[in-house]
């Protein structure tokens, strides 16, 4: 056991050149992952703002309908009582 440990330490002290070219192989998946990450981050931020905005627009639309309904009932009631 001591001899294996000694050999590993001895081999790690020597310097050697590793003439290797990695190329674009590892870079292409990193770029793809970055694009996917940015896309889903954008969707998450959009989702945070879209649902409240949709509910607000729906509320305002229904509010206009309710106001027009109340006004029509009110004007109809006034017309009935005046005649």
Order of alpha helices (4+ residues) and beta strands (2+ residues): alpha-alpha
